[in-house]
Amino acid sequence: MSDTHTAAAYVRFYEALSPDTVSDLKSVAHEDVRFKDPFKDVVGLDAYTALLEAMFRAAPDIKFEVLHCAYDGEACFLRWNSRGTVKALGKDAWTVEGMSEIRFAPDGRVLSHIDFWDASAQFYERIPVMGSIIRFIRRRVAAH
């Protein structure tokens, strides 16, 4: 399997990700995979699988769309959107825009998946009270 094919397989996995396909993670991710985003930093296939299962409990309709994929032979960089309804936060769908850095093990499976997205603007600011405080702080910092 070529490196380009490996990156493409992971993109296909994420775009098709659902509660029914979480168990397929083992086919594209290494046993020692690390996943990190603004909320979690886990290591190991079981921990990553549990994280995805918890994500679907919290946001059952979440979907990922990869808008751009760049692979330089060492790392894959993805620009993506996710959209879903977070049950605990109301009925409105949330969209998060982000980037990921993906690194592969010698066998072609994902060894590291690190997500970068603005949790303050795309998450915390949308929570009542907390959002008001964060927007106030943001305005104060921007004014100086």
C-alpha atoms as a printed R data frame, in Angstrom:
    type eleno elety resid chain resno       x      y      z
1   ATOM     1    CA   MET     A     1   0.000  0.000  0.000
2   ATOM     2    CA   SER     A     2   1.492  3.354 -0.967
3   ATOM     3    CA   ASP     A     3   1.730  6.269  1.461
4   ATOM     4    CA   THR     A     4  -0.732  8.276 -0.602
5   ATOM     5    CA   HIS     A     5  -3.175  5.380 -0.474
6   ATOM     6    CA   THR     A     6  -2.653  5.137  3.317
7   ATOM     7    CA   ALA     A     7  -3.531  8.810  3.827
8   ATOM     8    CA   ALA     A     8  -6.522  8.458  1.518
9   ATOM     9    CA   ALA     A     9  -7.737  5.390  3.440
10  ATOM    10    CA   TYR     A    10  -7.689  7.343  6.705
11  ATOM    11    CA   VAL     A    11  -9.572 10.243  5.114
12  ATOM    12    CA   ARG     A    12 -12.198  7.804  3.812
13  ATOM    13    CA   PHE     A    13 -12.450  6.236  7.282
14  ATOM    14    CA   TYR     A    14 -13.067  9.626  8.920
15  ATOM    15    CA   GLU     A    15 -15.564 10.827  6.343
16  ATOM    16    CA   ALA     A    16 -17.560  7.595  6.757
17  ATOM    17    CA   LEU     A    17 -17.158  7.492 10.553
18  ATOM    18    CA   SER     A    18 -20.304  6.490 12.412
19  ATOM    19    CA   PRO     A    19 -21.153  4.535 15.546
20  ATOM    20    CA   ASP     A    20 -21.204  1.426 13.337
21  ATOM    21    CA   THR     A    21 -17.710  1.999 11.889
22  ATOM    22    CA   VAL     A    22 -15.775  2.967 15.049
23  ATOM    23    CA   SER     A    23 -14.649 -0.658 15.397
24  ATOM    24    CA   ASP     A    24 -12.925 -0.342 11.997
25  ATOM    25    CA   LEU     A    25 -10.404  2.061 13.556
26  ATOM    26    CA   LYS     A    26  -8.034 -0.863 14.122
27  ATOM    27    CA   SER     A    27  -7.650 -1.253 10.361
28  ATOM    28    CA   VAL     A    28  -6.263  2.274  9.916
29  ATOM    29    CA   ALA     A    29  -4.716  3.104 13.313
30  ATOM    30    CA   HIS     A    30  -1.706  1.576 15.071
31  ATOM    31    CA   GLU     A    31  -2.056 -0.049 18.528
32  ATOM    32    CA   ASP     A    32   0.067  2.783 19.992
33  ATOM    33    CA   VAL     A    33  -1.814  5.590 18.226
34  ATOM    34    CA   ARG     A    34  -1.911  8.988 19.921
35  ATOM    35    CA   PHE     A    35  -4.944 11.222 19.457
36  ATOM    36    CA   LYS     A    36  -4.900 14.791 20.741
37  ATOM    37    CA   ASP     A    37  -7.369 17.650 20.418
38  ATOM    38    CA   PRO     A    38  -8.183 20.685 22.606
39  ATOM    39    CA   PHE     A    39 -10.072 18.439 25.061
40  ATOM    40    CA   LYS     A    40  -8.309 15.065 25.115
41  ATOM    41    CA   ASP     A    41  -4.887 13.519 24.746
42  ATOM    42    CA   VAL     A    42  -5.037  9.722 24.642
43  ATOM    43    CA   VAL     A    43  -2.615  6.975 23.673
44  ATOM    44    CA   GLY     A    44  -3.538  3.518 22.471
45  ATOM    45    CA   LEU     A    45  -6.112  2.015 20.187
46  ATOM    46    CA   ASP     A    46  -8.518  1.189 23.044
47  ATOM    47    CA   ALA     A    47  -8.392  4.751 24.400
48  ATOM    48    CA   TYR     A    48  -8.891  6.261 20.922
49  ATOM    49    CA   THR     A    49 -11.800  3.891 20.247
50  ATOM    50    CA   ALA     A    50 -13.385  4.807 23.593
51  ATOM    51    CA   LEU     A    51 -12.990  8.497 22.754
52  ATOM    52    CA   LEU     A    52 -14.801  8.062 19.428
53  ATOM    53    CA   GLU     A    53 -17.571  6.053 21.090
54  ATOM    54    CA   ALA     A    54 -18.014  8.801 23.707
55  ATOM    55    CA   MET     A    55 -18.086 11.415 20.923
56  ATOM    56    CA   PHE     A    56 -21.011  9.615 19.283
57  ATOM    57    CA   ARG     A    57 -22.869  9.378 22.609
58  ATOM    58    CA   ALA     A    58 -22.499 13.150 23.019
59  ATOM    59    CA   ALA     A    59 -23.087 14.048 19.345
60  ATOM    60    CA   PRO     A    60 -24.821 11.110 17.631
61  ATOM    61    CA   ASP     A    61 -25.145 12.847 14.260
62  ATOM    62    CA   ILE     A    62 -21.601 14.235 13.951
63  ATOM    63    CA   LYS     A    63 -20.037 14.037 10.492
64  ATOM    64    CA   PHE     A    64 -16.604 14.986  9.210
65  ATOM    65    CA   GLU     A    65 -15.798 16.458  5.821
66  ATOM    66    CA   VAL     A    66 -12.178 16.713  4.698
67  ATOM    67    CA   LEU     A    67 -11.811 19.833  2.567
68  ATOM    68    CA   HIS     A    68  -8.125 19.497  1.750
69  ATOM    69    CA   CYS     A    69  -5.449 16.866  2.207
70  ATOM    70    CA   ALA     A    70  -1.715 17.457  1.774
71  ATOM    71    CA   TYR     A    71   0.788 14.637  2.187
72  ATOM    72    CA   ASP     A    72   4.532 15.223  2.087
73  ATOM    73    CA   GLY     A    73   5.713 11.641  2.559
74  ATOM    74    CA   GLU     A    74   6.205 12.112  6.297
75  ATOM    75    CA   ALA     A    75   2.981 13.706  7.515
76  ATOM    76    CA   CYS     A    76  -0.510 14.266  6.244
77  ATOM    77    CA   PHE     A    77  -2.203 17.594  6.894
78  ATOM    78    CA   LEU     A    78  -5.973 17.811  6.701
79  ATOM    79    CA   ARG     A    79  -8.310 20.793  6.676
80  ATOM    80    CA   TRP     A    80 -11.766 19.685  7.764
81  ATOM    81    CA   ASN     A    81 -15.189 20.619  9.057
82  ATOM    82    CA   SER     A    82 -17.267 18.664 11.507
83  ATOM    83    CA   ARG     A    83 -20.942 19.230 12.032
84  ATOM    84    CA   GLY     A    84 -23.275 17.735 14.583
85  ATOM    85    CA   THR     A    85 -25.644 18.315 17.432
86  ATOM    86    CA   VAL     A    86 -24.201 18.125 20.938
87  ATOM    87    CA   LYS     A    87 -27.100 16.719 22.986
88  ATOM    88    CA   ALA     A    88 -26.082 18.439 26.224
89  ATOM    89    CA   LEU     A    89 -25.882 21.858 24.543
90  ATOM    90    CA   GLY     A    90 -29.229 22.119 22.768
91  ATOM    91    CA   LYS     A    91 -30.838 21.410 19.440
92  ATOM    92    CA   ASP     A    92 -28.706 23.589 17.190
93  ATOM    93    CA   ALA     A    93 -26.052 21.916 15.060
94  ATOM    94    CA   TRP     A    94 -22.474 22.961 15.711
95  ATOM    95    CA   THR     A    95 -19.838 23.340 13.023
96  ATOM    96    CA   VAL     A    96 -16.175 23.173 13.910
97  ATOM    97    CA   GLU     A    97 -13.438 24.032 11.427
98  ATOM    98    CA   GLY     A    98 -10.032 22.551 12.060
99  ATOM    99    CA   MET     A    99  -6.770 21.112 10.849
100 ATOM   100    CA   SER     A   100  -5.079 17.823 11.670
101 ATOM   101    CA   GLU     A   101  -1.524 16.569 11.508
102 ATOM   102    CA   ILE     A   102  -1.415 12.825 10.860
103 ATOM   103    CA   ARG     A   103   1.756 10.730 11.120
104 ATOM   104    CA   PHE     A   104   2.061  7.108 10.086
105 ATOM   105    CA   ALA     A   105   3.804  4.044 11.501
106 ATOM   106    CA   PRO     A   106   6.080  2.031  9.190
107 ATOM   107    CA   ASP     A   107   3.185 -0.381  8.522
108 ATOM   108    CA   GLY     A   108   1.097  2.494  7.118
109 ATOM   109    CA   ARG     A   109  -1.361  2.793  9.995
110 ATOM   110    CA   VAL     A   110  -1.869  6.091 11.805
111 ATOM   111    CA   LEU     A   111   0.533  6.562 14.710
112 ATOM   112    CA   SER     A   112  -0.403 10.134 15.620
113 ATOM   113    CA   HIS     A   113  -3.481 12.279 14.949
114 ATOM   114    CA   ILE     A   114  -3.327 15.778 16.390
115 ATOM   115    CA   ASP     A   115  -6.259 18.130 15.843
116 ATOM   116    CA   PHE     A   116  -5.903 21.900 15.892
117 ATOM   117    CA   TRP     A   117  -9.006 24.042 16.219
118 ATOM   118    CA   ASP     A   118 -10.046 27.122 18.164
119 ATOM   119    CA   ALA     A   119 -11.975 25.721 21.126
120 ATOM   120    CA   SER     A   120 -12.507 29.198 22.537
121 ATOM   121    CA   ALA     A   121 -14.260 30.714 19.512
122 ATOM   122    CA   GLN     A   122 -15.869 27.535 18.207
123 ATOM   123    CA   PHE     A   123 -16.978 25.992 21.484
124 ATOM   124    CA   TYR     A   124 -16.611 27.897 24.761
125 ATOM   125    CA   GLU     A   125 -17.952 31.185 23.370
126 ATOM   126    CA   ARG     A   126 -21.193 29.427 22.416
127 ATOM   127    CA   ILE     A   127 -21.912 28.348 25.987
128 ATOM   128    CA   PRO     A   128 -24.143 30.813 27.885
129 ATOM   129    CA   VAL     A   129 -22.388 32.842 30.605
130 ATOM   130    CA   MET     A   130 -18.972 31.347 29.786
131 ATOM   131    CA   GLY     A   131 -19.233 32.726 26.253
132 ATOM   132    CA   SER     A   132 -20.007 36.214 27.548
133 ATOM   133    CA   ILE     A   133 -16.970 36.134 29.804
134 ATOM   134    CA   ILE     A   134 -14.660 34.868 27.052
135 ATOM   135    CA   ARG     A   135 -15.940 37.481 24.557
136 ATOM   136    CA   PHE     A   136 -15.383 40.211 27.180
137 ATOM   137    CA   ILE     A   137 -11.811 39.038 27.778
138 ATOM   138    CA   ARG     A   138 -11.172 38.769 24.036
139 ATOM   139    CA   ARG     A   139 -12.350 42.363 23.494
140 ATOM   140    CA   ARG     A   140 -10.185 43.627 26.388
141 ATOM   141    CA   VAL     A   141  -7.084 41.876 25.074
142 ATOM   142    CA   ALA     A   142  -7.731 43.101 21.514
143 ATOM   143    CA   ALA     A   143  -8.097 46.694 22.721
144 ATOM   144    CA   HIS     A   144  -4.544 46.736 24.113
